């Protein structure tokens, strides 16, 4: 039986079941656990693990692994499935990053981040009359969109690592788009809350413009046609031909600036991953620029080597104070020094130099908070968004893939390409529109991340892999805007320094600080009043927030099996499945 037939049979079974249970029940029902697991562990599998933000996408990826595909094959199938079942973030019109580790131990990264169109200019979102930032134009509507990178990224992954015919990997997504998927209550809530903005930039006949309820079927015929074009023509099915014509037509209808030349010239970039040692046994492997994530994580872990966080304890005033001070310094470096490597000489060696880290640590006072204004001048009054998605995959041979993708805001710039069925990104806001002015995540930037034609905008996405004594140990990532880096940092610390299982680490409540604004964002339940009081006495301001991140992660257990941890405690439909 061919892989396509097996996948279609599996998907038909999935689509028959429209019910939604709580997250723990979903994990247990989807997993094929063959070995014992403890009460506090996630899903356990001996031969492979897939963790994504949607149960159907997880099933699609697991079917690929079961039928002989590798982690890279599964990642491609998952990515295209997410473009159907998670339209607000899993996309064709956006971009992202992959960090990988092969079974032979080779590591690397793929940057399929979007690029600014050739017609983009440095001050395109600054009012020439008032010198004020026209932020809404960089958020909503056609001008906010950059050239998409997702399809090119999947094409390059398949050419380099694929072992299964591409048509078989994308077919499940086509079937899902054509047949429809039953939406969850979470989906319905998101679709309905988006109506006002969707109406501003789309024709009234656009399929999302209706009131949704749990169990409604989401049928996406236009998206199925686009996916079919990609299936039959590969990269050219998106960047050329009818789909490309529809993108250009959409741009012209709304004042966008993406051209056929932009689509023709787009290419993803293979990069060396950022690697840094932690606690002698461990190596943190993460994404280099155009992401800031890997560099900041590397700085955080090199800085953490100087402190006994295990002895300080999990989420104590002492450990939170140290983590916050490290985060403030790393995020200050982000604003000053990080951008697209093709346009800016990011001083990576300096930022990761042991003497430089030691000098930064030397300015940390364990008895009081350092005001962010003393680290770097600036002012911010924004908080973070969560509209990104991540998935982690490991196969029986030891290949591991960590991929994070985004449209930036939920449904990106809210523009659906008429006739093509997918939303475009609003990545323009991830540039530094004006030096010292914050983007939607409250992140301040400078000239290193200024708008320029064909440039990749800076990101906080941080797909990460961890080795222990040279062997695969962890695959981790999360959505969360500027909080992504610190959530990954804490998930890894929770396992290494605080002895948690992967599921415990993922479920544990998180905290975040990003230099500016000068405060700690504490997830509800992360600290009690006593710890909060001690932090305030040290000079910290605290803002409580309902949710930080939605992690999908994998841990290699001592017996060599995998523990998959989907976030069970936060809003969403994430699921882990192994076999």
Number of C-alpha atoms within 10 A of each C-alpha: 5 8 18 19 13 14 22 19 12 16 20 15 9 16 16 10 11 15 11 15 12 10 20 17 12 18 25 16 13 19 22 15 16 13 11 9 13 9 6 11 17 29 31 30 26 20 18 27 32 38 35 32 29 22 21 25 31 29 27 27 30 30 23 26 26 17 14 15 22 26 33 29 25 29 35 23 27 30 30 26 30 27 23 31 27 20 20 27 30 31 32 29 29 30 29 28 29 30 28 28 25 19 16 10 15 9 20 20 25 23 24 27 28 29 29 25 28 18 14 20 14 15 15 17 23 16 11 10 6 7 11 12 17 13 18 12 19 24 24 22 26 27 22 27 33 33 29 31 26 28 27 22 24 25 18 19 18 19 10 9 13 21 14 18 13 20 16 19 29 22 22 26 29 23 21 24 24 18 16 18 23 21 22 21 17 13 21 16 15 15 22 16 11 16 15 10 15 23 16 13 16 19 13 12 10 16 15 18 17 12 12 19 17 16 17 17 16 19 18 22 20 18 24 23 18 21 29 20 19 21 20 12 14 18 18 20 19 26 25 17 13 16 23 20 16 17 27 18 16 21 20 14 10 14 12 20 22 25 19 16 11 21 21 13 12 18 19 23 14 15 16 15 24 24 21 19 17 19 14 9 11 18 23 23 28 33 33 27 26 27 27 27 28 26 27 30 26 25 25 25 21 22 25 19 13 12 14 11 21 14 11 16 15 20 21 18 21 19 18 22 25 20 24 23 26 25 24 25 24 24 27 22 20 29 23 17 20 28 29 22 17 12 15 16 12 19 11 14 9 11 19 19 13 14 11 15 21 13 12 17 19 9 12 16 13 13 11 15 20 22 16 20 13 7 16 17 11 17 18 17 14 14 17 16 19 22 20 28 31 30 35 35 35 34 27 22 13 21 21 29 27 32 27 24 28 32 31 30 23 22 30 28 30 29 30 26 23 18 17 23 24 26 27 26 35 30 30 28 27 26 29 25 28 23 17 17 19 24 24 20 22 20 29 29 28 19 19 23 29 24 26 19 14 20 24 31 26 26 26 25 33 35 33 34 30 24 20 18 11 11 16 23 21 26 30 32 29 34 32 25 25 25 26 26 29 27 26 27 24 23 26 25 19 23 18 18 17 18 13 18 20 30 25 18 25 30 18 19 22 26 25 25 23 27 32 25 21 20 19 21 23 21 19 16 13 18 20 11 8 11 16 18 15 15 21 15 14 18 16 20 15 18 13 14 15 10 19 26 27 28 31 30 35 32 26 23 15 8 8 15 20 28 29 34 33 34 31 22 15 17 12 17 24 28 32 36 31 30 24
